[in-house]
Amino acid sequence: MRRPCEAEMGLNELSPEWQYYIFRQITKEAEWKKLREKCPYYEPVHGECSKTGSLCSFEGCPLRKGDFMRSKHGTRVILRRGSLLERDVARMFKLIGIEPQLNVRVDDYEIDVLVIYQGRKIAVECKQYEKSKPRVRNLIHEWHSKSRELGVHKVLLVIAGYKIREKDEELAKKYGITLWDEEKFDALFSEAIERREAARDKILLEIGIEPCEGYEEVVKNIKSKISPLLAYSSAYKAMKYLLPNYILFGWILAGIIALLSPTLSFGQAIGYWLLIMCILILLTMGLRYRDRRRICRGLLLALAEFHKVRETVTTEELASVSSLTADEIRELLEHLEKEYMVCSPYKDSWKLLP
């Protein structure tokens, strides 16, 4: 069988074995530079190699140096991983068109890889075992508890250097946690390299996340029709901005009245100042009350729209289709929860009550 030619197909379309073979044949840096942007481990933004975690270089290229090992079945060529397992997991998500976040801290907990897809959070914990004895069951119990506190929809544990036992899988399934061993991850990573975004749905289903048909259309409809309701008015924003200066603002208005009325006494000026202060405060409260009612109505409409494709909606999803912060959205939803209009099945997740 002849070797596929680079002119016939892109390097990224080749299997990992052929990518390894092609890079091994390169002896000149100029040739290598022409191909490196097509390398599945090359990060073009910062010019880094996701395998080594350092700047991409001709001398240090792991593909050229043959820093590989074969799977036990001998059917795939896979990169050696170690402490860089997290980077390989993040790279897999990038290949299928989902932007991951590495080493994220949430509520004093660290998540190796955090992925948000269609508003759902996936927390990935990566463990590399070589000589130490793994305690997978403890890890499952730990992340079952963490997932509730962090408000993540799915937990994925990627464990290298250890063959996952059947009883571990049963416990993970009981708590809704997905377990991948190194062989499973290698197979899906190879598929991501070869098929790119075409492999996205399969990988998400392997994690336990079912893509929502029509989600993008729902978000588009909310942004065009409901988003205008999910914002405070310019009048309230202006009054809120003036709030810390009400005392000064009131004195200025009282001073203007005093200048127009030379016979006005000091006591009367104080009276006018207090009156102006009360009017400003009442006006601000009235605008806030009106805007909050409108925003709450908009949140209920947005939840109803999201419910066409999803049972629950996160605070971040609602914030993404509005001009409000996640904290402002959460405070309003908590108010609606007290009114028995919505409920929160778990942290930062909401749904309408019938």
LOKOLMI-587238 format. One record per residue (C-alpha): residue number from 1; z, x negated, y; residue in one letter. Coordinates in steps of 0.2 Angstrom, whole numbers, plus 5000, padded with zeros to 4 digits. Each point is the difference from the previous one (the first is absolute). Last residue first. Layout:
<recs>
REC   seq      w      u      v   type
REC   NUM      Z      X      Y      A
...
</recs>
This chain:
<recs>
REC   seq      w      u      v   type
REC   354   5183   5232   5121      P
REC   353   5008   4984   5006      L
REC   352   4987   4987   5007      L
REC   351   5001   4982   4993      K
REC   350   5007   4984   5006      W
REC   349   5002   4982   4994      S
REC   348   5010   4987   5010      D
REC   347   5014   4998   4987      K
REC   346   4998   5012   4986      Y
REC   345   4997   5019   4997      P
REC   344   5001   5003   5019      S
REC   343   4999   5018   5005      C
REC   342   4991   5010   5012      V
REC   341   5002   5017   5009      M
REC   340   5018   5002   4997      Y
REC   339   5005   4999   5018      E
REC   338   5011   4985   4996      K
REC   337   4984   4992   4992      E
REC   336   4991   5004   5016      L
REC   335   5012   4989   5010      H
REC   334   4999   4987   4987      E
REC   333   4981   5001   5002      L
REC   332   5002   4997   5019      L
REC   331   5011   4985   4998      E
REC   330   4988   4993   4987      R
REC   329   4985   5002   5011      I
REC   328   5009   4991   5014      E
REC   327   5005   4986   4989      D
REC   326   4982   4998   4993      A
REC   325   4994   4998   5018      T
REC   324   4990   5014   5008      L
REC   323   4982   4999   5005      S
REC   322   4995   5010   4985      S
REC   321   4989   4998   4984      V
REC   320   5008   4984   4995      S
REC   319   5018   5007   5003      A
REC   318   4997   5014   4987      L
REC   317   4995   4987   4987      E
REC   316   5015   4989   5005      E
REC   315   5012   5014   4997      T
REC   314   4993   5003   4983      T
REC   313   4991   5016   4993      V
REC   312   5004   5009   4984      T
REC   311   4990   5011   4989      E
REC   310   4983   4992   5004      R
REC   309   4982   5006   5002      V
REC   308   5001   5017   5008      K
REC   307   5018   4996   5004      H
REC   306   4994   4988   5014      F
REC   305   4994   5015   5010      E
REC   304   5016   5009   4998      A
REC   303   5010   4985   5005      L
REC   302   4988   4998   5016      A
REC   301   5003   5018   5005      L
REC   300   5019   4998   4998      L
REC   299   4999   4984   5010      L
REC   298   4990   5009   5014      G
REC   297   5013   5014   5001      R
REC   296   5014   4987   5002      C
REC   295   4989   4991   5013      I
REC   294   4999   5017   5010      R
REC   293   5018   5003   4999      R
REC   292   5004   4983   5005      R
REC   291   4989   5001   5015      D
REC   290   5008   5016   5006      R
REC   289   5018   4993   4998      Y
REC   288   4995   4983   5008      R
REC   287   4992   5009   5015      L
REC   286   5015   5011   5002      G
REC   285   5012   4986   4999      M
REC   284   4991   4990   5013      T
REC   283   4999   5015   5012      L
REC   282   5019   5002   4997      L
REC   281   5004   4982   5004      I
REC   280   4988   5000   5016      L
REC   279   5008   5016   5006      I
REC   278   5018   4994   4998      C
REC   277   4996   4984   5009      M
REC   276   4992   5009   5014      I
REC   275   5015   5012   5002      L
REC   274   5012   4985   4999      L
REC   273   4990   4991   5014      W
REC   272   5000   5016   5011      Y
REC   271   5018   5001   4998      G
REC   270   5003   4982   5005      I
REC   269   4989   5003   5015      A
REC   268   5010   5015   5005      Q
REC   267   5016   4990   4999      G
REC   266   4993   4987   5011      F
REC   265   4995   5013   5013      S
REC   264   4982   5006   5004      L
REC   263   4997   5002   5019      T
REC   262   4986   4987   5000      P
REC   261   4990   5011   4987      S
REC   260   4984   4991   4996      L
REC   259   5009   4983   4998      L
REC   258   5013   5009   4989      A
REC   257   4987   5007   4989      I
REC   256   4992   4983   4998      I
REC   255   5017   4993   4996      G
REC   254   5003   5013   4986      A
REC   253   4983   4996   4992      L
REC   252   5004   4982   5000      I
REC   251   5018   5003   4994      W
REC   250   4993   5010   4985      G
REC   249   4988   4987   4995      F
REC   248   5014   4987   5000      L
REC   247   5011   5011   4989      I
REC   246   4985   5005   4990      Y
REC   245   4995   4982   4996      N
REC   244   5004   4999   4982      P
REC   243   4991   5016   4997      L
REC   242   4984   4995   5010      L
REC   241   4991   4995   4984      Y
REC   240   5006   5016   4991      K
REC   239   4993   5010   5014      M
REC   238   4983   4991   4999      A
REC   237   4999   5002   4981      K
REC   236   5005   5018   5002      Y
REC   235   4985   5003   5012      A
REC   234   4988   4990   4989      S
REC   233   5004   5012   4985      S
REC   232   5008   4994   4984      Y
REC   231   4988   4998   4985      A
REC   230   4997   5008   4984      L
REC   229   4990   5015   5006      L
REC   228   4985   4989   5004      P
REC   227   5001   4994   4982      S
REC   226   4996   5017   4993      I
REC   225   4981   5003   5001      K
REC   224   4991   4983   5000      S
REC   223   5014   4989   4992      K
REC   222   5004   5013   4988      I
REC   221   4982   5003   4995      N
REC   220   4997   4981   4997      K
REC   219   5016   4999   4990      V
REC   218   4994   5014   4989      V
REC   217   4983   4992   4998      E
REC   216   5008   4984   4995      E
REC   215   5010   5008   4986      Y
REC   214   4986   5010   4993      G
REC   213   5003   4994   4982      E
REC   212   5017   4993   4998      C
REC   211   5001   4984   4990      P
REC   210   5012   5001   4985      E
REC   209   5013   4986   5001      I
REC   208   5008   4996   4984      G
REC   207   4997   4981   5000      I
REC   206   4986   5001   4987      E
REC   205   4993   5015   5011      L
REC   204   5000   4988   5015      L
REC   203   4991   4987   4990      I
REC   202   4987   5012   4994      K
REC   201   4997   5008   5017      D
REC   200   4997   4983   5008      R
REC   199   4988   4992   4987      A
REC   198   4985   5005   5010      A
REC   197   5008   4992   5015      E
REC   196   4997   4982   4993      R
REC   195   4990   5001   4983      R
REC   194   5001   4982   4994      E
REC   193   5015   4994   5009      I
REC   192   5010   5016   4997      A
REC   191   4995   5000   4982      E
REC   190   5007   4982   4998      S
REC   189   5016   5006   5009      F
REC   188   5002   5015   4988      L
REC   187   4998   4989   4985      A
REC   186   5012   4986   5007      D
REC   185   5013   5014   5004      F
REC   184   5000   5007   4983      K
REC   183   5001   4982   4992      E
REC   182   5014   4995   5012      E
REC   181   5011   5015   4996      D
REC   180   4999   5016   5010      W
REC   179   5014   5013   5001      L
REC   178   4999   5016   5010      T
REC   177   5016   5009   5006      I
REC   176   5002   5019   4998      G
REC   175   5018   4999   4995      Y
REC   174   4997   5006   4982      K
REC   173   4984   4990   4999      K
REC   172   5009   4984   5004      A
REC   171   5013   5004   4986      L
REC   170   4986   5003   4988      E
REC   169   4991   4984   5005      E
REC   168   5015   4990   4998      D
REC   167   5003   5007   4983      K
REC   166   4982   4995   4995      E
REC   165   5003   4982   5004      R
REC   164   4991   4991   5015      I
REC   163   4994   4983   4994      K
REC   162   5006   4987   5013      Y
REC   161   4993   4986   5010      G
REC   160   4994   5011   5014      A
REC   159   5008   5017   5005      I
REC   158   4992   5011   5013      V
REC   157   5012   5015   5004      L
REC   156   4991   5014   5009      L
REC   155   5011   5013   5009      V
REC   154   4993   5016   5007      K
REC   153   5003   5012   5014      H
REC   152   5011   4989   5010      V
REC   151   5014   5008   5011      G
REC   150   5010   4984   5001      L
REC   149   5016   5007   4994      E
REC   148   4993   5010   4986      R
REC   147   4989   4985   4995      S
REC   146   5015   4989   5000      K
REC   145   5009   5009   4986      S
REC   144   4986   5001   4988      H
REC   143   4996   4982   5006      W
REC   142   5017   4994   4993      E
REC   141   4999   5010   4984      H
REC   140   4983   4992   4996      I
REC   139   5006   4983   5004      L
REC   138   5015   5002   4989      N
REC   137   4989   5005   4986      R
REC   136   4988   4985   5003      V
REC   135   5014   4987   4998      R
REC   134   4989   4985   4997      P
REC   133   5006   4984   4991      K
REC   132   4997   4985   5011      S
REC   131   4987   4987   4993      K
REC   130   4984   5006   5008      E
REC   129   5002   5017   5008      Y
REC   128   4990   5005   5016      Q
REC   127   5006   5016   5008      K
REC   126   4990   5010   5012      C
REC   125   5007   5016   5008      E
REC   124   4987   5012   5007      V
REC   123   5005   5015   5011      A
REC   122   4986   5013   5002      I
REC   121   5002   5012   5015      K
REC   120   4990   5016   5002      R
REC   119   4991   5004   5016      G
REC   118   4982   5000   4993      Q
REC   117   5004   4982   4993      Y
REC   116   5014   4990   5007      I
REC   115   5003   4984   4991      V
REC   114   5016   4989   5000      L
REC   113   5000   4983   4991      V
REC   112   5016   4990   4997      D
REC   111   5012   5013   5007      I
REC   110   5015   4993   5008      E
REC   109   5015   5012   5003      Y
REC   108   5010   5000   5016      D
REC   107   4994   5017   5005      D
REC   106   4982   4995   4997      V
REC   105   4995   4982   5000      R
REC   104   4982   4996   4995      V
REC   103   4995   4985   4990      N
REC   102   4981   5002   5000      L
REC   101   4992   5016   5007      Q
REC   100   4984   5006   4991      P
REC    99   4984   5007   5008      E
REC    98   4990   5011   4987      I
REC    97   4982   4997   4998      G
REC    96   4999   4996   4981      I
REC    95   4999   4981   5003      L
REC    94   5015   5001   5012      K
REC    93   5011   5009   4987      F
REC    92   4996   4986   4987      M
REC    91   5004   4987   5014      R
REC    90   5017   5007   5002      A
REC    89   5003   4998   4982      V
REC    88   4994   4982   5000      D
REC    87   5011   4996   5015      R
REC    86   5015   5007   4991      E
REC    85   4997   4990   4985      L
REC    84   5000   4984   5011      L
REC    83   5017   4994   4993      S
REC    82   4991   4997   4984      G
REC    81   4982   5004   4997      R
REC    80   4987   4991   4990      R
REC    79   4983   5007   5003      L
REC    78   4991   5010   4987      I
REC    77   4985   4996   4989      V
REC    76   4997   5015   4989      R
REC    75   4995   5004   4982      T
REC    74   5011   4987   4991      G
REC    73   5011   5013   4992      H
REC    72   5015   4990   5005      K
REC    71   4994   5000   5018      S
REC    70   4993   4983   5006      R
REC    69   5007   4988   5012      M
REC    68   4994   4994   5016      F
REC    67   5002   4987   5014      D
REC    66   4982   4994   4997      G
REC    65   5000   4988   5015      K
REC    64   4985   5009   5008      R
REC    63   5008   5018   4998      L
REC    62   5017   4993   5006      P
REC    61   4992   4994   5017      C
REC    60   5011   4985   5006      G
REC    59   4987   4987   5003      E
REC    58   4987   5013   5008      F
REC    57   5014   5008   5011      S
REC    56   5007   5018   5003      C
REC    55   5015   4999   5010      L
REC    54   5016   5003   4990      S
REC    53   5007   5014   4989      G
REC    52   4993   4992   4985      T
REC    51   4992   5016   4992      K
REC    50   4997   5010   5016      S
REC    49   4990   4985   5007      C
REC    48   5001   5000   5019      E
REC    47   4987   5000   5013      G
REC    46   5010   5011   5012      H
REC    45   4989   5016   5001      V
REC    44   4988   4994   4986      P
REC    43   5013   5001   4986      E
REC    42   4992   4992   4985      Y
REC    41   5006   5005   4982      Y
REC    40   4985   5011   4995      P
REC    39   4989   4985   5005      C
REC    38   4985   5007   5009      K
REC    37   5005   4991   5016      E
REC    36   5001   4984   4990      R
REC    35   4982   5000   4995      L
REC    34   4991   4992   5015      K
REC    33   5015   4988   5002      K
REC    32   4999   4994   4982      W
REC    31   4982   4995   5003      E
REC    30   5005   4989   5015      A
REC    29   5015   4993   4991      E
REC    28   4989   4992   4986      K
REC    27   5004   5000   4982      T
REC    26   4999   5018   4995      I
REC    25   4998   5003   4981      Q
REC    24   5018   5006   4998      R
REC    23   4998   5013   5013      F
REC    22   4986   5008   4990      I
REC    21   5009   5000   4984      Y
REC    20   5016   5008   5007      Y
REC    19   4990   5014   5008      Q
REC    18   4991   5002   4984      W
REC    17   5016   5002   4990      E
REC    16   5007   5012   5014      P
REC    15   4986   5012   4997      S
REC    14   4986   5000   5013      L
REC    13   4998   5013   5014      E
REC    12   5011   4990   5012      N
REC    11   4987   4986   4998      L
REC    10   4986   5011   5006      G
REC     9   4986   5004   4988      M
REC     8   4982   4993   4997      E
REC     7   5000   4986   5013      A
REC     6   5017   4994   4993      E
REC     5   4991   4998   4983      C
REC     4   5008   5006   4984      P
REC     3   5002   4987   4987      R
REC     2   4987   5001   4986      R
REC     1   5005   5007   4983      M
</recs>
